[in-house]
C-alpha cells in the first residue's frame, strides 16, 4: 500500500495545477518580482520549492510518527484497516475537489491558522529575496502556509503509520507539485490556458478519485477475505 500511496500522492501534486494557481500563484508572482533583474530566475524558484518540499517532508514525518504511536496503542491490524480506508477516502475527496465538484477541502485550511500566525512574521525578515539562501528559507516557511490540499495529503501520511513513510509520502507529493510551481514562476503565460481548462481539471480530478476508489476496493477485499484479524497486506 505504501507504493500505491506514493504514486497516488505524486499524481495529486502533479495534477493540482489549478489549485496551485489560486493558492500560490500570487505568492510566486510577488516572489518572482523580487528576484534581481540581472540574475537567472530558475535557481531562486528551485531553492524556494526545495525549502517548501523539505517542510512538507518534515510535517509528513511528524504525522507519520503520530500514526505509528496509534498503531502501538492497540491491535495494529484493525487500526491499519481504518487508516488505509481514511487515506483512500481522502483521495476521493481530493479528486472531487480538483475536478471542481466539491470544495470541502478548503475547510481544512482553518486548522493551520494559528501556526501560520506565528510563522508569518519571520517571512518579512527574508525579504527582499535577493539571494538563493533567502529563497530557500522563505520556501521553508511558506511550506507551512495553511493549505487544504496539503492537509488532506497529510492524512495519507498519518495513515502510513510510520515517520519515514510519512516523510516519503509528503516528499512524493511535494515533488509532484514542483513542475506546477516552477511553471507558474517561469512559464506561466504560456501554460495558463491549458491548466485552467475545465476539461483538464475534470480529468485530473477523476483520475485522483479513481486511485481512492481503487484503494477502498483493495481494503474492502482484504477485510472480506481476512476480517479484522487478518493481515492488512493486500495482494496486487
Secondary structure in CASP SS format (residue, H / E / C, confidence):
PFRMAT SS
TARGET T0000
AUTHOR 0000-0000-0000
METHOD secondary structure of the structure
MODEL  1
X C 1.00
X H 1.00
X H 1.00
X H 1.00
X H 1.00
X H 1.00
X H 1.00
X H 1.00
X H 1.00
X H 1.00
X H 1.00
X H 1.00
X H 1.00
X H 1.00
X C 1.00
X C 1.00
X H 1.00
X H 1.00
X H 1.00
X H 1.00
X H 1.00
X H 1.00
X H 1.00
X H 1.00
X H 1.00
X H 1.00
X H 1.00
X H 1.00
X H 1.00
X H 1.00
X H 1.00
X H 1.00
X H 1.00
X H 1.00
X C 1.00
X C 1.00
X C 1.00
X C 1.00
X C 1.00
X C 1.00
X H 1.00
X H 1.00
X H 1.00
X H 1.00
X H 1.00
X H 1.00
X H 1.00
X H 1.00
X H 1.00
X H 1.00
X H 1.00
X H 1.00
X H 1.00
X H 1.00
X H 1.00
X H 1.00
X H 1.00
X H 1.00
X H 1.00
X H 1.00
X H 1.00
X H 1.00
X H 1.00
X H 1.00
X H 1.00
X H 1.00
X H 1.00
X H 1.00
X H 1.00
X H 1.00
X H 1.00
X H 1.00
X H 1.00
X C 1.00
X C 1.00
X H 1.00
X H 1.00
X H 1.00
X H 1.00
X H 1.00
X H 1.00
X H 1.00
X H 1.00
X H 1.00
X H 1.00
X H 1.00
X H 1.00
X H 1.00
X H 1.00
X H 1.00
X H 1.00
X H 1.00
X H 1.00
X H 1.00
X H 1.00
X H 1.00
X H 1.00
X H 1.00
X C 1.00
X C 1.00
X C 1.00
X C 1.00
X C 1.00
X H 1.00
X H 1.00
X H 1.00
X H 1.00
X H 1.00
X H 1.00
X H 1.00
X H 1.00
X H 1.00
X H 1.00
X H 1.00
X H 1.00
X H 1.00
X H 1.00
X H 1.00
X H 1.00
X H 1.00
X H 1.00
X H 1.00
X H 1.00
X H 1.00
X C 1.00
X C 1.00
X C 1.00
X C 1.00
X C 1.00
X C 1.00
X C 1.00
X H 1.00
X H 1.00
X H 1.00
X H 1.00
X H 1.00
X H 1.00
X H 1.00
X H 1.00
X H 1.00
X H 1.00
X H 1.00
X C 1.00
X C 1.00
X C 1.00
X C 1.00
X C 1.00
X H 1.00
X H 1.00
X H 1.00
X H 1.00
X H 1.00
X H 1.00
X H 1.00
X H 1.00
X H 1.00
X H 1.00
X H 1.00
X H 1.00
X C 1.00
X C 1.00
X C 1.00
X H 1.00
X H 1.00
X H 1.00
X H 1.00
X H 1.00
X H 1.00
X H 1.00
X H 1.00
X H 1.00
X H 1.00
X H 1.00
X H 1.00
X H 1.00
X H 1.00
X H 1.00
X H 1.00
X H 1.00
X H 1.00
X H 1.00
X H 1.00
X H 1.00
X H 1.00
X H 1.00
X H 1.00
X H 1.00
X H 1.00
X H 1.00
X H 1.00
X H 1.00
X H 1.00
X H 1.00
X H 1.00
X H 1.00
X C 1.00
X C 1.00
X H 1.00
X H 1.00
X H 1.00
X H 1.00
X H 1.00
X H 1.00
X H 1.00
X H 1.00
X H 1.00
X H 1.00
X H 1.00
X H 1.00
X H 1.00
X H 1.00
X H 1.00
X H 1.00
X H 1.00
X H 1.00
X H 1.00
X H 1.00
X H 1.00
X H 1.00
X H 1.00
X H 1.00
X H 1.00
X H 1.00
X H 1.00
X H 1.00
X H 1.00
X C 1.00
X C 1.00
X C 1.00
X C 1.00
X C 1.00
X C 1.00
X C 1.00
X C 1.00
X C 1.00
X C 1.00
END
